[in-house]
Amino acid sequence: MRAALVVLAGLAAAPFLGFGEGYSLTLLARAMILAMAAVSLWLLVGGAGLVSLGHAAMLGVGAYALVVLDDARITDAVVVVPVAMGAAAFFALVTGAVAIRTSGVHFIMITLAFGQMAFFTASSLAAYGGDDGYTLYGRMTVLGHRWLEDRLVFHYLCLGLLALALLGTQMVLGSRFGRVLRAARENALRVEAVGFSPYPYRLVAYAAAGAVAGLAGVLLANATEFVAPSYLAWQRSGDLLFMVILGGLGSLQGAVLGAVGFVLLEEWLGHLTEHWRLIFGPLLVLSVLFLKGGLVGVLRRG
Amino acid sequence: MSLGLLLVQGLNGLQFGVLLFLVAAGLTLVFGVMDFINLAHGVQYMLGAYLGASLAAWTGSFWLGLVLALPAALVCGLVLEWLVFRHLYERDHLSQVLATFGVILFLNEAVRAIWGSAPLQMPVPTLLEGGVQLMPGLQYPVYRIAILVAGLAVAGLLWVLVERTRIGALVRAGATHAPMVAALGVDIRGLFMLVFGFGAMLAGFAGVMAAPVLSVDPGMGDTVLILAFVVITIGGIGSVRGAFIAALLVGVIETLGRSLLPDLLRLVMAASPARQAGAALGSMLVYIAMALILAVRPRGLFPVRG
């Protein structure tokens, strides 16, 4: 976990190292929030061997749960966070119940299709802005206090939750539950032979990852104070998957490295040219073809 | 909701289904033979539409545009295969998904850089202008019927190719057990190039045909790609017959659901919530149908491999 600790320490020190103004902090918050979503996706891809191409939908369900509550003027985190995480977990549970019955390429396609279903549903919610999205009345309050309006508080909240997600996922992977999950990734048949059915383990992992991604969605909505169907776009699912691979599937910390690397790369290329995807796309292809083991692998070899 | 509306939307649905089939056929064959999942297949459809629209504008003739766009789409597909895809056959599905996702990002942006973000227009050819009378007072555009007929003709041709020729037998054998076919001395890479190029051209053809009726814009391939995935998942991966039936099913459900559900719901609730709930439900309908079918048959309607 050393590389991840260095990144987290860097993020903790960033406000005092000249990255304290609004724009840098916004960028870093985005990186940390996406890192959290990437950690939850890593649990599925790296931990359980379930390649989901619809993970952005979980993020979006969490964000839209917040929108529904915000529209009803319920903005306290004590209510919003559990409801949003619960909604995302429920969505994951229902879609996962069908998707996990399949495997391999079927699973990829079905998660993609469910993600797209959520996307079109969000686009058709005319009461919440439809395609145009929804601007929040303001950030969440915590027990009536407007703490999240403060940039530094928000920065450290995101950092703390990211660290918590990382630690929690690490603990889950080390537990009996996590060992069954990882064993089923390696060989589901043998796991069944020793008396475990992988299905409920995978489904619970899928729902848990959904809940964490839902929390990331809530944070992202608070960071930008704006929610749109683009939260659930399948390209974002692809981005999240790329973060996981860019960091490296070999270890959980790869998700954090990958997400931070991804956001910084995107930002840097965006400054270079308007058509930054012309560079980004080929870089993605090259990194898949040649960067085996991801950034973590490079660090280990180097 | 009148019978005429139902008829028109049903025809629209079949026509959309036929277009979906043209895209899905290549996807399912490529996956069946090479176990290669190609997200960038939808891009081929988009390229077809852009090339067709540009070439038609350049030559001043829809037909020349169509004839020139097909080899151009084929060349694009083969270049992509040579440059990127063939390095991915031995890799896991995750790598294939990501690398082809990178190709999509690049090509969508390239199209935006070359043609701009505004949708392109492609005029309907003069030969196929106007409408036919379905019922008294109900006209239906000839061009849309032409799409339906052309799509069905290509589907028939594909059926003959796959079921009645030697190459088709090899493709079917490859989809069932590729290593065995290779062991029998068939050049499986060559066979795959053929299938891949053909699939790319079919998707390009669908793109050109769709260009005059749908909007030609940089994201058009993505929507079709995901529906094509739904089609091949429902139909059973690797099965052309399954893709055909599933494509028509998805086309009709998608079109009828979006247009009729708001009206249907108005029978049981007030107009404004009915419109909203109908729109939301209509867009979910295809995926709900997919979930139901997969809950009963996890490997699709016509699974190729046991």
Chai-1 contact restraints between the chains, C-beta under 6 A:
chainA,res_idxA,chainB,res_idxB,connection_type,confidence,min_distance_angstrom,max_distance_angstrom,comment,restraint_id
A,V51,B,L94,contact,1.0,0.0,6.0,A-B,restraint_1
A,V98,B,A291,contact,1.0,0.0,6.0,A-B,restraint_2
A,V98,B,L294,contact,1.0,0.0,6.0,A-B,restraint_3
A,V98,B,A295,contact,1.0,0.0,6.0,A-B,restraint_4
A,R101,B,P298,contact,1.0,0.0,6.0,A-B,restraint_5
A,T102,B,P298,contact,1.0,0.0,6.0,A-B,restraint_6
A,V105,B,I37,contact,1.0,0.0,6.0,A-B,restraint_7
A,V105,B,H93,contact,1.0,0.0,6.0,A-B,restraint_8
A,M109,B,F229,contact,1.0,0.0,6.0,A-B,restraint_9
A,M109,B,T233,contact,1.0,0.0,6.0,A-B,restraint_10
A,A113,B,V230,contact,1.0,0.0,6.0,A-B,restraint_11
A,A113,B,Y287,contact,1.0,0.0,6.0,A-B,restraint_12
A,A113,B,M290,contact,1.0,0.0,6.0,A-B,restraint_13
A,Q116,B,I226,contact,1.0,0.0,6.0,A-B,restraint_14
A,M117,B,M284,contact,1.0,0.0,6.0,A-B,restraint_15
A,M117,B,Y287,contact,1.0,0.0,6.0,A-B,restraint_16
A,F120,B,S283,contact,1.0,0.0,6.0,A-B,restraint_17
A,T121,B,A280,contact,1.0,0.0,6.0,A-B,restraint_18
A,T121,B,M284,contact,1.0,0.0,6.0,A-B,restraint_19
A,S124,B,A279,contact,1.0,0.0,6.0,A-B,restraint_20
A,S124,B,A280,contact,1.0,0.0,6.0,A-B,restraint_21
A,S124,B,S283,contact,1.0,0.0,6.0,A-B,restraint_22
A,A126,B,Q276,contact,1.0,0.0,6.0,A-B,restraint_23
A,G238,B,F101,contact,1.0,0.0,6.0,A-B,restraint_24
A,F242,B,L98,contact,1.0,0.0,6.0,A-B,restraint_25
A,I245,B,L98,contact,1.0,0.0,6.0,A-B,restraint_26
A,H275,B,E109,contact,1.0,0.0,6.0,A-B,restraint_27
A,H275,B,A113,contact,1.0,0.0,6.0,A-B,restraint_28
A,R277,B,L105,contact,1.0,0.0,6.0,A-B,restraint_29
A,R277,B,E109,contact,1.0,0.0,6.0,A-B,restraint_30
A,L278,B,E109,contact,1.0,0.0,6.0,A-B,restraint_31
A,F280,B,L105,contact,1.0,0.0,6.0,A-B,restraint_32
A,G281,B,G102,contact,1.0,0.0,6.0,A-B,restraint_33
A,G281,B,L105,contact,1.0,0.0,6.0,A-B,restraint_34
A,G281,B,F106,contact,1.0,0.0,6.0,A-B,restraint_35
A,P282,B,F106,contact,1.0,0.0,6.0,A-B,restraint_36
A,L284,B,G102,contact,1.0,0.0,6.0,A-B,restraint_37
A,V285,B,V84,contact,1.0,0.0,6.0,A-B,restraint_38
A,V285,B,A99,contact,1.0,0.0,6.0,A-B,restraint_39
A,V285,B,G102,contact,1.0,0.0,6.0,A-B,restraint_40
A,V288,B,S95,contact,1.0,0.0,6.0,A-B,restraint_41
A,V288,B,L98,contact,1.0,0.0,6.0,A-B,restraint_42
A,V288,B,A99,contact,1.0,0.0,6.0,A-B,restraint_43
A,L289,B,H87,contact,1.0,0.0,6.0,A-B,restraint_44
